[in-house]
Amino acid sequence: MKICGMTSVRDALLAVAAGADAIGVVLASPSPRSVTPEAAREIFAAVRPFVATVAVTSTDRPEDVAALLLSRPDAVQVPGDLELPPDAGVRVIRMLSPGDALRDDCDAVIVDGSHGTGRAFDPEYARRCVAASPVPVILAGGLTPHNVADAILAVRPHGVDVCSGVEAAPGIKDERLVRAFVKICRMMDNP
C-alpha cells in the first residue's frame, strides 16, 4: 500500500513506521500537497531503502518530467499519455480514470478518477480493470480506514493508495488514521 501526498519528512517517517510499502510525493501539480523537487529528494532520502518512493504528478507537460526525475524516485506516477524518456531509469505507474483504456506500457496502473481529490472510486470500472489488465492494478480514490477493507474485497486490486483519507488537513497526515489504514490493509493481506 502507498500513502501519498507527503509534504514533510515527519509524515513520511510516520507512514514508514506504520508499515507502508511506498510513499508518494506530489510534484508539478496544482495540488495543495505539491512540493519542490528539493523537498521531494529530502523526503525520499529520509525513508528506509525497502520502502518505495513515488513521484506523483497530474501534469501533461513533458517539460515537467525533468522535475519528477530530479527527485530521484523509485517510480513515477503519471497521467496515461505523459511521455517519459526511454532512459528514465524508474518504474512507471500510469493513472487511469473511468472510461480510459487499459495500458501495458507501464509497470502498473492506478485506477483513480479523483486524481487525489478523495472522490470515491468507480467500483465497476475498477473491477473490470483488475480482471483485464496486463499489469498490476492499484486502487485509489476516496479510500479511508473505514472503507478500505470493503474496497479490497469488492475489487481485489494488487494494491491500494490513500492520500486525503488519512489526513488531519490537506498535506498533514493523521498518525492514528495512517496506522489504522495500514493495519486494516495488512489484515486483508493476511486473513
C-alpha positions as CSV (number, residue, x, y, z in Angstrom):
1,M,0.0,0.0,0.0
2,K,1.1,3.6,-0.7
3,I,0.5,6.5,1.5
4,C,0.5,9.5,-0.9
5,G,0.7,13.3,-0.6
6,M,3.7,13.5,1.7
7,T,4.8,17.1,2.3
8,S,7.2,16.6,5.2
9,V,9.9,14.2,6.4
10,R,7.9,13.8,9.6
11,D,4.8,12.4,7.7
12,A,6.9,10.2,5.5
13,L,8.6,8.6,8.6
14,L,5.2,8.2,10.3
15,A,4.0,6.3,7.2
16,V,7.1,4.1,7.1
17,A,6.9,3.4,10.9
18,A,3.2,2.4,10.4
19,G,4.3,-0.1,7.8
20,A,3.6,1.5,4.4
21,D,5.1,-0.2,1.4
22,A,5.5,3.0,-0.5
23,I,5.2,6.8,-0.1
24,G,4.2,9.3,-2.7
25,V,5.2,12.9,-3.1
26,V,3.3,15.2,-5.4
27,L,5.3,17.4,-7.8
28,A,4.5,19.8,-10.7
29,S,0.8,19.8,-9.8
30,P,-1.8,22.4,-8.7
31,S,-2.5,20.2,-5.6
32,P,-2.0,21.8,-2.2
33,R,0.3,18.8,-1.5
34,S,2.7,19.7,-4.3
35,V,6.3,20.1,-3.2
36,T,9.5,21.2,-4.9
37,P,12.0,18.6,-6.3
38,E,14.4,19.6,-3.5
39,A,11.7,18.8,-0.8
40,A,10.9,15.6,-2.6
41,R,14.5,14.5,-2.5
42,E,14.7,15.3,1.2
43,I,11.6,13.3,1.9
44,F,12.7,10.3,-0.2
45,A,16.2,10.3,1.4
46,A,14.7,10.0,4.8
47,V,12.9,6.7,4.2
48,R,14.3,3.2,4.6
49,P,15.7,1.5,1.5
50,F,13.0,-1.1,1.3
51,V,10.1,1.5,1.1
52,A,9.4,2.5,-2.5
53,T,9.4,6.2,-3.3
54,V,7.0,7.5,-5.9
55,A,7.0,10.9,-7.6
56,V,3.4,11.7,-8.5
57,T,2.1,14.3,-10.9
58,S,-1.0,15.3,-12.8
59,T,0.9,17.4,-15.3
60,D,0.6,16.7,-19.0
61,R,3.6,18.9,-19.8
62,P,6.7,16.9,-20.9
63,E,8.9,19.6,-19.6
64,D,7.8,18.8,-16.0
65,V,9.1,15.3,-16.3
66,A,12.6,16.6,-15.5
67,A,11.4,17.8,-12.1
68,L,10.0,14.4,-11.3
69,L,13.2,12.6,-12.2
70,L,15.3,15.1,-10.3
71,S,13.7,14.0,-7.1
72,R,15.3,10.6,-7.7
73,P,12.2,8.4,-7.1
74,D,12.0,4.6,-7.5
75,A,8.8,5.1,-9.6
76,V,6.8,7.9,-11.2
77,Q,3.0,8.1,-11.2
78,V,1.9,10.0,-14.3
79,P,-1.2,10.6,-16.4
80,G,-1.9,8.0,-19.0
81,D,-0.4,9.8,-22.0
82,L,2.6,11.6,-20.5
83,E,5.7,10.5,-22.3
84,L,8.8,9.6,-20.3
85,P,12.3,9.4,-21.7
86,P,13.3,5.8,-22.5
87,D,16.3,6.1,-20.2
88,A,14.4,7.5,-17.2
89,G,15.5,4.6,-15.0
90,V,12.3,4.4,-13.0
91,R,9.2,2.3,-12.8
92,V,6.1,3.8,-14.3
93,I,2.6,3.8,-12.9
94,R,0.0,5.2,-15.2
95,M,-3.2,6.8,-13.8
96,L,-6.5,5.7,-15.3
97,S,-9.9,7.3,-14.9
98,P,-13.2,5.6,-15.7
99,G,-13.5,5.2,-19.5
100,D,-9.8,5.1,-20.1
101,A,-8.4,2.1,-22.0
102,L,-6.0,-0.2,-20.1
103,R,-2.3,0.4,-20.6
104,D,0.6,-2.1,-21.0
105,D,3.4,0.5,-21.5
106,C,4.0,0.7,-17.7
107,D,4.8,-1.3,-14.7
108,A,1.3,-0.8,-13.1
109,V,-1.8,1.3,-13.4
110,I,-3.6,3.2,-10.7
111,V,-7.3,3.5,-11.0
112,D,-8.2,6.9,-9.6
113,G,-10.8,9.1,-11.2
114,S,-10.4,11.5,-8.3
115,H,-6.8,12.4,-9.1
116,G,-6.0,12.9,-5.4
117,T,-9.2,14.8,-4.5
118,G,-10.6,12.0,-2.4
119,R,-13.7,11.4,-4.6
120,A,-14.8,7.7,-4.4
121,F,-13.6,5.3,-7.0
122,D,-15.9,3.7,-9.6
123,P,-16.1,0.0,-8.3
124,E,-17.4,-1.4,-11.6
125,Y,-14.6,0.2,-13.7
126,A,-12.0,-0.8,-11.1
127,R,-13.2,-4.5,-11.2
128,R,-13.1,-4.5,-15.0
129,C,-9.5,-3.1,-14.9
130,V,-8.4,-5.8,-12.4
131,A,-10.0,-8.6,-14.5
132,A,-8.4,-7.4,-17.8
133,S,-5.2,-5.5,-17.0
134,P,-1.9,-7.0,-18.3
135,V,-0.1,-5.2,-15.4
136,P,-0.9,-4.9,-11.7
137,V,-3.8,-2.5,-10.7
138,I,-3.7,-0.2,-7.7
139,L,-6.9,1.2,-6.4
140,A,-7.3,4.8,-5.2
141,G,-10.0,7.4,-4.7
142,G,-11.9,8.0,-1.5
143,L,-10.3,5.3,0.5
144,T,-10.2,5.6,4.3
145,P,-9.6,3.2,7.2
146,H,-13.4,2.9,7.3
147,N,-13.9,1.6,3.8
148,V,-10.6,0.1,2.6
149,A,-11.4,-3.5,3.7
150,D,-14.7,-3.4,1.7
151,A,-12.9,-1.9,-1.3
152,I,-10.3,-4.6,-1.3
153,L,-12.9,-7.3,-1.0
154,A,-15.0,-5.8,-3.8
155,V,-12.2,-5.0,-6.3
156,R,-9.3,-7.3,-5.4
157,P,-6.6,-4.9,-6.5
158,H,-2.8,-5.6,-6.4
159,G,-2.5,-2.7,-4.0
160,V,-4.2,0.4,-2.6
161,D,-3.3,4.1,-2.4
162,V,-4.5,6.6,0.1
163,C,-4.0,10.4,0.5
164,S,-6.7,12.6,1.9
165,G,-8.4,9.7,3.7
166,V,-5.5,9.7,6.3
167,E,-5.1,13.4,6.7
168,A,-5.8,15.8,9.6
169,A,-5.7,18.7,7.0
170,P,-4.5,18.8,3.3
171,G,-0.9,17.7,3.3
172,I,-0.8,16.9,7.0
173,K,-1.1,13.2,7.9
174,D,-3.0,12.0,11.0
175,E,-0.9,9.3,12.7
176,R,-4.0,7.5,14.1
177,L,-5.6,7.3,10.6
178,V,-2.4,6.2,8.9
179,R,-1.8,3.4,11.4
180,A,-5.4,2.3,11.2
181,F,-5.3,2.2,7.4
182,V,-2.1,0.2,7.3
183,K,-3.3,-2.2,10.0
184,I,-6.5,-2.9,8.1
185,C,-4.6,-3.4,4.8
186,R,-2.2,-5.9,6.5
187,M,-5.1,-7.8,8.0
188,M,-6.7,-8.1,4.5
189,D,-3.4,-9.2,3.1
190,N,-3.0,-12.0,5.8
191,P,-6.5,-13.1,6.7
